[in-house]
Amino acid sequence: MRAKEPLVKRHKKNPILTRDDVPYPVETVHNAGVVKHGERYVMLFRSHLRNGRSIIGIAESPDGIHFKVRPEPFLTPAREGPFALSEEYGVEDPRICAMDGDYLITYSAYSRHGVRVALARTRDFVTLERVAMITQADSRNVVLFPARFQGRYARLDRPHSEISPWSIWISYSPDLIHWGDSRVLLKPEAYHWDEMKVGPGATPIRTDKGWLNIFHGVFRTMDGAIYRLGVALHDLEDPGRIRGIADDWILQPEDPWEVTGYVHNVVFTCGAVPEEDGTVKIYWGGADTVLCMGTAVLEELVDLCLANPRPETPFSAEK
């Protein structure tokens, strides 16, 4: 019996970006937010320095595959001002949301007080304005929906909490700074590929049938944790209502640079770009070391959520 074709087709040139492509000293290139800016793709990627802390670099591409890294990092920890205390240990895992002429960037900021999420904005990827710290400690993996719902912004995030362990929450805001009306939306499933924790991945993508949410899930084994990618579909008008969560993962570590590296057995996405032909380019960090890319058909990912969903859970229908 022939194996099914993979939903996500890895690019034959993977990894598409490594530390050797960066014109300044870094040890890794991974966990990148990517967006189309005019006719070019812009990537914001995380890199470890040799001291173990992280910065965010920037690269550009005409085709979303062949990227050239700029000579200097795009975002490094603030040395003074109100953000300095929260960013002293590094900045990580950027997501990019295009809305109202701005590119809104959320990223994790680490310090002696834990991890918080910061919001910044740019219009040209040259100048950058830090806007606000938008979570308290400990929270990370904030992705913004690129739309308003009854006048409010919406986001997904993942607090570090063992009360409702490592789950995806939804929150709302009138101004992108002050957030509330929060509730849990997607939890790890017992004895499942994401039973240890789940977290938002790429900026949600609008489709005719709902918002596609590409998230990561983690499974603990006797040999350590495995990070995979899955998909969920949120209602177009009410993102707090999940129409379906695919029971199967869509991507798992398989290539050597995903299985072995800085953190073994990891595929982790912060960015996906929908294309006019109905496909989506998905970018992921391999083993927290290199950057990879693959393509999928959006309709197939949506159908996986609707045709093969996991059993509905009570919190998925809460209002």
VEXZABA-308859 format. One record per atom (N, C-alpha, C): x, y, z; residue in three letters. Coordinates in steps of 0.05 Angstrom, whole numbers, plus 5000, padded with zeros to 4 digits. Example, Ala and Ser with C-alpha at 12.3 -4.5 7.8 and 13.67 -1.06 7.14 Angstrom:
2
526448865156ALA
524649105156ALA
526449345156ALA
525749555142SER
527349795143SER
525850015157SER
***
This chain:
319
501749765000MET
500050005000MET
501850255000MET
501250434982ARG
502950664979ARG
502350865001ARG
504450985012ALA
504151185033ALA
502851435022ALA
501351575039LYS
500051825030LYS
502252035025LYS
501652215006GLU
503452435001GLU
503352625026GLU
505652735033PRO
505652915057PRO
504153165051PRO
502753265072LEU
501253515069LEU
503153755065LEU
505453745079VAL
507453955076VAL
509753835060VAL
510353955037LYS
512453855020LYS
515054015026LYS
516953895037ARG
519554025043ARG
520954115018ARG
522154355019HIS
523654454996HIS
526254294994HIS
526954234969LYS
529354064964LYS
531954204972LYS
531854474976LYS
534254614983LYS
534554655014LYS
532754525029ASN
532954555058ASN
535654455068ASN
536754585090PRO
535654835102PRO
536255075084PRO
534255255083ILE
534555485065ILE
536255715077ILE
536755705103LEU
538455905116LEU
539855785140LEU
542455835142THR
543955745164THR
545755965175THR
547255915196ARG
549056115207ARG
551156195187ARG
551856025168ASP
553856085148ASP
552956305129ASP
550356355128ASP
549256565110ASP
549056835124ASP
549856855149VAL
549657095165VAL
552357235165VAL
552457495158PRO
554957635156PRO
556057745183PRO
554957655205TYR
556057725231TYR
555957475248TYR
557457455270PRO
557657195284PRO
555157115299PRO
554056885291VAL
551756765305VAL
552256465305VAL
550856325322GLU
551056035324GLU
548755885312GLU
546356015309THR
544055885298THR
542456085282THR
540655975265VAL
538656135250VAL
536055975251VAL
533956075264HIS
531555915266HIS
529156095274HIS
526755975276ASN
524356105287ASN
523956385275ASN
523156385250ALA
522856635235ALA
520056705228ALA
519356965233GLY
516957075221GLY
517457165193GLY
515557125175VAL
515957195147VAL
513457325137VAL
513757535119VAL
511457675108VAL
512257775080VAL
510357815063LYS
510857955038LYS
510658255042LYS
512758395033HIS
512858685035HIS
513258785006HIS
511158874994GLY
511258944965GLY
511758694949GLY
513858694933GLU
514458464916GLU
516558274928GLU
517358334953ARG
519458174965ARG
518458044991ARG
519657824998TYR
519157695024TYR
521157805044TYR
520157865068VAL
521957955089VAL
521757755112VAL
524057675122MET
524257485143MET
525657605168MET
524457575191LEU
525757635216LEU
526357375230LEU
528857315235PHE
529657055246PHE
531157095273PHE
530956885289ARG
532356875314ARG
535056745311ARG
537056855325SER
539656725326SER
540756725354SER
542056505362HIS
543556505387HIS
546356625382HIS
547156785401LEU
549956865401LEU
551556665417LEU
554156695416ARG
555856495430ARG
555656515461ARG
554556735471ASN
554056755499ASN
551356625507ASN
549956515487GLY
547456365493GLY
544956535491GLY
545256795488ARG
542856965486ARG
542157015457ARG
539657115453SER
538657125425SER
538257415416SER
538457445390ILE
537857695376ILE
536157625351ILE
535157835338ILE
533457795315ILE
534657925290ILE
535157765270GLY
536357865245GLY
534157895224GLY
534958005201ILE
533058055179ILE
534357965153ILE
532657845136ALA
533557755109ALA
531257815089ALA
532057835064GLU
530057895043GLU
530357695019GLU
528157655005SER
528257464983SER
526257544961SER
526957494936PRO
524957554914PRO
522957324911PRO
523557084921ASP
521856854916ASP
520956704941ASP
521856794965GLY
521156654989GLY
522756414995GLY
524856374979ILE
526656134982ILE
529556214985ILE
530456394968HIS
533256474969HIS
533456744983HIS
534456745007PHE
534456985024PHE
537357085027PHE
537457355028LYS
540057485034LYS
539757635060LYS
541657585078VAL
541557705105VAL
542857985104VAL
541558175117ARG
542658445118ARG
545158445136ARG
546958645133PRO
549458645147PRO
549258675177PRO
547058785187GLU
546758825216GLU
544158695226GLU
544058615251PRO
541558515263PRO
539258725261PRO
536858635262PHE
534558815261PHE
533658895289PHE
533858715308LEU
532958775335LEU
534758635355LEU
535958795372THR
537658695394THR
536558805420THR
537158685443PRO
536058775468PRO
536559075473PRO
534559205482ALA
534759495488ALA
536759535511ALA
538459735509ARG
540459785529ARG
539559995549ARG
537560155542GLU
536460355560GLU
533560395554GLU
532160545571GLY
529360595567GLY
527560385580GLY
524960405576PRO
523060225590PRO
523159935582PRO
524359875559PHE
524559595550PHE
527059445559PHE
528959595569ALA
531559485575ALA
531459265596ALA
529959305617LEU
529859105638LEU
528658845629LEU
526558865612SER
525258625603SER
526758475581SER
528658605568GLU
530058485545GLU
532958415552GLU
533758435577GLU
536558405583GLU
537758135576GLU
536257925575TYR
537257655569TYR
536857575540TYR
535557745524GLY
535157675496GLY
532457715485GLY
532257725458VAL
529657755444VAL
529457515425VAL
527057405423GLU
526757145409GLU
524057125394GLU
523956945375ASP
521556835362ASP
519557045353ASP
520357215333PRO
518557425323PRO
516357315306PRO
513957425309ARG
511757385290ARG
511057655278ARG
510157655252ILE
509557895238ILE
506657885229ILE
505158105234CYS
502358125226CYS
502058385211CYS
501258365185ALA
500758605169ALA
497858695173ALA
497558955182MET
494959055187MET
494959365185MET
493059475170ASP
492659765169ASP
495259915160ASP
496759805142GLY
499159935132GLY
501659895150GLY
501259765173ASP
503559715191ASP
504259415190ASP
506659355198TYR
507459085204TYR
507859075234TYR
506058925248LEU
506158905277LEU
507858655284LEU
509858695300ILE
511758485307ILE
511458425337ILE
510858175343THR
510858085371THR
513357905374THR
514657935397TYR
517057775402TYR
517357725432TYR
518657505439SER
519157445467SER
521557595478SER
521257705501ALA
523357855514ALA
524057705541ALA
526557635544TYR
527457485567TYR
529057655586TYR
528657615612SER
530157765632SER
530157595658SER
531357705678ARG
531457575704ARG
528657545716ARG
526657685705HIS
523957665715HIS
522157475698HIS
523457325680GLY
521957135664GLY
521657235635GLY
519757105621VAL
519357175593VAL
516657325590VAL
516757545575ARG
514457705569ARG
514357745538ARG
512157835528VAL
511957895500VAL
511758195495VAL
513358285476ALA
513358575469ALA
512058605441ALA
511058845437LEU
509958925411LEU
511559155399LEU
512259115374ALA
513659335359ALA
512259365332ALA
512759585319ARG
511559625292ARG
513559755273ARG
513259705248THR
514759825227THR
513059855202THR
513860025184ARG
512460045158ARG
514259975135ARG
516859985140ASP
518859945119ASP
521059745126ASP
521059625149PHE
523159445158PHE
525859575159PHE
525859845162VAL
528259995166VAL
528160125193VAL
526060275198THR
525660395225THR
523760215241THR
524260205266LEU
522660025284LEU
521860185309LEU
519360165316GLU
518360295340GLU
517460085360GLU
518660075383ARG
517659905405ARG
515160035416ARG
513059885419VAL
510460005427VAL
509859955457VAL
509959705465ALA
509259635493ALA
509959345499ALA
510359295525MET
510259015534MET
507358945538MET
506458735525ILE
503558675524ILE
502858425540ILE
504758305554THR
504058085573THR
505658135598THR
504758005619GLN
506357975643GLN
507957715641GLN
509757675659ALA
511257415660ALA
509357215672ALA
509456955664ASP
510956845643ASP
509056785620ASP
509556895597SER
507856845574SER
509456885549SER
508856735528ARG
510256765503ARG
508456675480ARG
509656665455ASN
508256565432ASN
505656725425ASN
505856985425VAL
503457155418VAL
503357185388VAL
501057115376VAL
500457175348VAL
497957335347VAL
497957545330LEU
495757725326LEU
494057635302LEU
491457645304PHE
489757615281PHE
489857865264PHE
490157845238PRO
490358085221PRO
487658205214PRO
485958245234ALA
483258355231ALA
482258435258ALA
480158605258ARG
478758675282ARG
476158515283ARG
475158475307PHE
472658325311PHE
470958495330PHE
468758605318GLN
467058795332GLN
468759015344GLN
470659115328GLY
472259345336GLY
474659275353GLY
474959025361ARG
477158955378ARG
479258785363ARG
481758815372TYR
483958645362TYR
483758375378TYR
484858165366ALA
484857905379ALA
487557785376ALA
488357625396ARG
490957485395ARG
490657205407ARG
492557035400LEU
492956785413LEU
495656795428LEU
495756665451ASP
498256655466ASP
498456395482ASP
500656365496ARG
501056125512ARG
502356195538ARG
500756225560PRO
502056265586PRO
503456015595PRO
505656055611HIS
506955835624HIS
505355775650HIS
503855565649SER
502255505673SER
501655205674SER
502055095698GLU
501354815702GLU
498554785713GLU
497055005716ILE
494254995725ILE
492554895701ILE
492955025678SER
491854935653SER
494154895634SER
495554665635PRO
498254645626PRO
498754725597PRO
500454925593TRP
501555005568TRP
499454995545TRP
497355155549SER
495155165530SER
495055425514SER
493555415493ILE
493155665476ILE
490755815487ILE
491156065492TRP
488956245502TRP
488356455480TRP
485956565482ILE
485256795465ILE
484657035483ILE
485557275474SER
485057525488SER
484257735468SER
483157955478TYR
482158175461TYR
483158445471TYR
483358635453SER
484358905461SER
483059125444SER
482559355456PRO
481559585440PRO
483759735426PRO
486359695435ASP
488459875426ASP
491159735421ASP
491259465423LEU
493659305420LEU
495459305444LEU
494859475464ILE
496559495487ILE
495259375512ILE
492759435516HIS
491359325540HIS
489559085531HIS
490158855544TRP
488958605535TRP
487358485558TRP
485158355551GLY
483458225571GLY
481358045557GLY
479257985573ASP
477157795563ASP
478457535554ASP
480357445570SER
481957215563SER
480756955572SER
481156745555ARG
480256475563ARG
481756265548ARG
481956035559VAL
483355805546VAL
481655715522VAL
483155635501LEU
481755575476LEU
482555295466LEU
485055225469LEU
486054965458LEU
488054855478LEU
487454615488LYS
489154485508LYS
490554235497LYS
492754165509PRO
493953905501PRO
491953675505PRO
492153485487GLU
490353255488GLU
491853015500GLU
490552895520ALA
491852665534ALA
492552445515ALA
494952335518TYR
496052115502TYR
495652165472TYR
496552395465HIS
496252495437HIS
498952615429HIS
499352685404TRP
501952795395TRP
502553065407TRP
500653195419ASP
501153455432ASP
500353455461ASP
500753225474GLU
499753195502GLU
501353355522GLU
503753435516MET
505353585536MET
504753885536MET
504654005512LYS
504054285510LYS
503454365481LYS
501854575478VAL
501354695452VAL
501954995454VAL
502455115430GLY
502955405429GLY
502455505401GLY
501555765399PRO
501155885373PRO
503755885357PRO
503455865330GLY
505755865313GLY
505856105295GLY
504656075271ALA
504656295251ALA
502156475255ALA
502356715244THR
500056895244THR
497756755230THR
495356755242PRO
493056615229PRO
492556715201PRO
491656525184ILE
491256585156ILE
488256575150ILE
487156775137ARG
484356785130ARG
483856605106ARG
481856435108THR
480856265086THR
477856305085THR
476656195064ASP
473756215061ASP
472256075083ASP
473455875095LYS
472055715116LYS
472855785144LYS
474755965147GLY
475556035174GLY
478556125175GLY
479456195199TRP
482256275204TRP
483856015209TRP
485855975192LEU
487555745196LEU
489855815216LEU
489955655237ASN
491955695258ASN
493955465257ASN
496355515249ILE
498555315248ILE
499955335275ILE
499755135292PHE
500855145319PHE
502854915323PHE
504354935345HIS
506154715351HIS
505054555375HIS
505654305375GLY
504954125397GLY
507353955405GLY
507453885430VAL
509853755441VAL
508953485454VAL
510553275448PHE
510053015460PHE
512552925475PHE
512252845499ARG
514652755515ARG
515052455511ARG
517452375504THR
518152095501THR
520452025521THR
521151765522MET
523351685539MET
526051805530MET
526051905505ASP
528552025494ASP
528352325493ASP
526352445506GLY
526052735506GLY
523552815491GLY
523253075487ALA
520753185475ALA
521053205445ALA
518753175431ILE
518653205402ILE
516653435396ILE
517553625380TYR
515953855372TYR
514853795343TYR
512253805340ARG
510953775314ARG
509154015308ARG
508054025284LEU
506154235276LEU
503454115271LEU
501454255279GLY
498654185274GLY
497054425265GLY
494554385259VAL
492854595249VAL
490154595263VAL
489054835267ALA
486354865277ALA
484955085260ALA
482255075259LEU
480755265244LEU
478855415262LEU
479155685262HIS
477555865278HIS
475355995261HIS
473156045273ASP
470956175259ASP
471756455249ASP
470856525225LEU
471656785213LEU
470657025229LEU
468257005239GLU
467157235254GLU
467757235283GLU
468156995294ASP
468656955323ASP
471056775326ASP
473456885327PRO
475856715329PRO
476056555355PRO
474356625374GLY
474256475399GLY
472656215396GLY
471556165373ARG
470155915368ARG
471755745348ARG
472555515357ILE
474155335339ILE
472355155324ILE
472555145298ARG
470954975281ARG
471954695280ARG
474554665283GLY
475754395283GLY
478754405288GLY
479754205302ILE
482654175306ILE
483453905293ILE
485253915274ALA
486053665261ALA
487153465281ALA
486253225279ASP
487153025298ASP
490052935293ASP
490952965267ASP
493652885260ASP
495453125259ASP
498053085263TRP
499953295258TRP
500353325228TRP
501553555220ILE
502053605192ILE
505053595185ILE
506753615206LEU
509653615202LEU
511053515227LEU
512953345224GLN
514553255247GLN
517553255239GLN
519353245258PRO
522253235252PRO
522952975237PRO
524153005214GLU
524952775198GLU
527752805186GLU
528253045175ASP
530953095163ASP
533053105184ASP
535553045177PRO
537753035197PRO
537953295213PRO
537553535200TRP
537853795214TRP
535353865230TRP
533253705229GLU
531053735247GLU
531153545271GLU
532453315267VAL
532653115287VAL
534953175307VAL
537153285296THR
539553335312THR
540353625310THR
540953755332GLY
541854035332GLY
541954145360GLY
541554405362TYR
541654545388TYR
539554425407TYR
537154385396VAL
535054235411VAL
534054015392VAL
534453765399HIS
533753545382HIS
530753525377HIS
529953415354ASN
527253345347ASN
525253575349ASN
525953785334VAL
524254025335VAL
523654125306VAL
521054165300VAL
520254345279VAL
518454555292VAL
519054805288PHE
517755025303PHE
517355255284PHE
514755335280THR
514155545261THR
513455805275THR
514256025263CYS
513356295271CYS
512256445247CYS
512356325223GLY
511456465199GLY
510456295177GLY
508356385163ALA
507256245140ALA
506156465121ALA
506556435096VAL
505756635076VAL
503756505056VAL
501256585056PRO
499356485036PRO
499956605008PRO
499656444987GLU
500156534960GLU
497556534944GLU
497656684922GLU
495256714905GLU
494356454892GLU
496156264889ASP
495356004877ASP
494055804896ASP
493555894921GLY
492255724940GLY
494155564957GLY
496655604954THR
498655464971THR
499555644993THR
501055535011VAL
502255695033VAL
505155605037VAL
506855795039LYS
509655735047LYS
509855745077LYS
510755525088ILE
511055495117ILE
514055495124ILE
514855655143TYR
517755665151TYR
517955555180TYR
520055395184TRP
520355285211TRP
523355255218TRP
523855285243GLY
526555235254GLY
526954935257GLY
529254835247GLY
529954555250GLY
531854525273GLY
530954375294ALA
532654325318ALA
533854575330ALA
532354795328ASP
533255055338ASP
536055135327ASP
536655045302THR
539255085292THR
539255215264THR
537455115246VAL
537355215219VAL
534455285211VAL
534155415188LEU
531555495179LEU
530755335154LEU
528255225155CYS
527255065133CYS
524655175123CYS
523855075099MET
521355175087MET
520054945072MET
517454955071GLY
515854765056GLY
513254885047GLY
511954755029THR
509354865018THR
507154665023THR
504754775026ALA
502354615029ALA
500054745014ALA
497954595010VAL
495554704998VAL
493654785020VAL
492855035021LEU
491255145043LEU
488654985046LEU
487354925024GLU
484854775025GLU
485154505038GLU
487454375033GLU
487854115045GLU
488254135076GLU
489554345085LEU
489954385113LEU
487254455127LEU
485654615113VAL
482954685124VAL
481254435125VAL
481254275104ASP
479654025103ASP
480453835125ASP
483053825131LEU
484053645152LEU
482753715179LEU
482353975184CYS
481054065209CYS
478153985210CYS
476853985187LEU
473953945186LEU
473253645182LEU
474853505166ALA
474253235159ALA
475353025179ALA
477553105192ASN
478752915211ASN
479453065238ASN
477353175251PRO
477853325275PRO
478053145299PRO
479453245320ARG
479453095345ARG
476753145359ARG
475952985378PRO
473453015391PRO
473253295404PRO
470853415402GLU
470453685413GLU
470753675443GLU
471953885454THR
472353915483THR
470654145492THR
469754145518PRO
467854345527PRO
468854635524PRO
471454685529PHE
472454965527PHE
472455065499PHE
472354895478SER
472554985451SER
469955125442SER
467855085456ALA
465255215449ALA
464455425468ALA
466155485488GLU
465455695508GLU
465255965495GLU
463656135506LYS
463356415497LYS
464356605519LYS
***
